[in-house]
Amino acid sequence: MKQIKLACLLLIVSFLLSHTHLAHGHAVVTEHSLKITPVQAGKASQVSLDFNSQIELGLSRFYLVKVNDESQPVKFSAGTKAGQVILALPPLNSGDYALSFKVLAADGHISEDIIHFTVKP
């Protein structure tokens, strides 16, 4: 009976180990500075996005989305930590905005996402 349980356990562990790459195949934002430091109206600001993997910056794009889905490219650079990207936002009026991005992870997977935020006066 112990051998059957051990064989089943080994089979389960083998399955989980062989499929862990599925969970890490895309770049996902794990933290962003908007949670801690909101963007202030009328002031240029920086937003940091921390991804769970390295990002190929030269093949990634970030956009600021305004009212009526008007979007504009956002300048960005590598942060100080692995997988961190710093976005340079222009001065914004109060209102609702979003950051839209399409990034290429170092492992070759493309990820897209949108982060909504509000600028208060």
C-alpha positions in Angstrom: 0.0 0.0 0.0 2.9 2.4 0.8 4.4 1.7 -2.6 1.1 2.7 -4.4 0.8 5.9 -2.3 4.5 6.7 -3.1 4.0 6.0 -6.8 0.9 8.3 -6.9 2.8 11.1 -5.0 5.7 10.8 -7.4 3.3 10.9 -10.4 1.6 14.1 -9.1 4.9 15.8 -8.3 6.3 14.9 -11.7 3.1 16.3 -13.4 3.4 19.6 -11.4 7.1 20.0 -12.1 6.6 19.4 -15.8 3.8 22.0 -16.1 5.3 24.8 -14.0 6.4 26.6 -17.1 2.8 27.3 -17.9 2.5 29.6 -14.8 5.6 31.6 -15.7 5.0 32.0 -19.4 3.9 35.6 -19.4 5.1 38.8 -17.8 2.6 39.9 -15.1 2.7 43.1 -13.1 3.2 42.0 -9.5 3.4 45.5 -8.0 3.0 49.1 -9.2 3.6 52.4 -7.5 0.1 53.7 -8.2 -1.1 51.6 -5.2 1.2 53.6 -2.9 1.7 57.0 -4.5 -1.2 58.3 -6.5 -0.6 60.7 -9.4 -1.1 64.3 -8.5 -2.9 66.6 -10.9 -0.8 69.1 -12.8 2.6 67.5 -12.0 4.8 65.2 -14.1 5.3 61.9 -12.4 6.9 58.5 -12.6 5.1 55.2 -12.2 7.0 52.0 -11.6 5.7 48.6 -12.7 7.3 45.5 -11.3 7.0 42.4 -13.5 7.5 38.8 -12.5 10.1 38.4 -15.2 12.6 40.3 -17.3 11.2 42.5 -20.0 12.6 43.2 -23.5 12.2 47.0 -23.3 13.1 47.6 -27.0 10.1 45.4 -28.1 7.6 46.6 -25.5 5.1 49.5 -25.6 3.4 51.6 -22.9 0.5 54.0 -23.5 -1.4 56.5 -21.4 -5.2 56.2 -22.2 -7.3 59.2 -21.6 -11.1 59.9 -21.8 -12.7 58.7 -25.0 -9.9 56.1 -25.4 -7.5 58.7 -26.7 -4.0 57.2 -26.1 -0.5 58.5 -26.3 2.9 56.7 -26.0 4.6 56.9 -22.7 8.4 57.2 -22.3 9.8 54.4 -20.2 13.1 53.0 -19.0 14.5 50.1 -17.0 14.2 50.4 -13.2 16.8 49.5 -10.6 15.3 46.0 -10.0 15.1 43.1 -12.4 11.7 43.2 -14.2 11.0 46.8 -13.2 10.0 49.5 -15.7 9.7 53.2 -14.9 7.1 55.2 -16.9 7.3 59.0 -17.3 3.9 60.5 -17.2 3.2 64.1 -18.3 1.3 66.5 -16.1 -2.3 65.3 -16.0 -5.6 66.9 -15.2 -7.8 65.3 -12.6 -9.9 62.4 -14.0 -9.8 58.8 -14.9 -6.9 57.3 -16.9 -5.4 54.0 -17.7 -2.0 52.6 -18.6 -2.1 50.1 -21.4 0.9 48.0 -22.3 2.1 45.2 -24.5 5.4 43.7 -23.3 7.7 41.0 -24.5 9.1 38.9 -21.6 12.7 37.7 -21.9 11.3 34.2 -22.5 9.6 35.3 -25.7 6.0 35.5 -24.5 3.9 38.6 -25.2 1.6 40.0 -22.5 -1.0 42.8 -22.6 -2.8 44.4 -19.7 -4.4 47.7 -18.6 -4.1 49.4 -15.2 -6.8 51.9 -14.4 -6.1 54.9 -12.1 -7.6 58.2 -11.0 -5.8 61.5 -10.8 -7.3 63.7 -8.0 -6.9 67.5 -7.7 
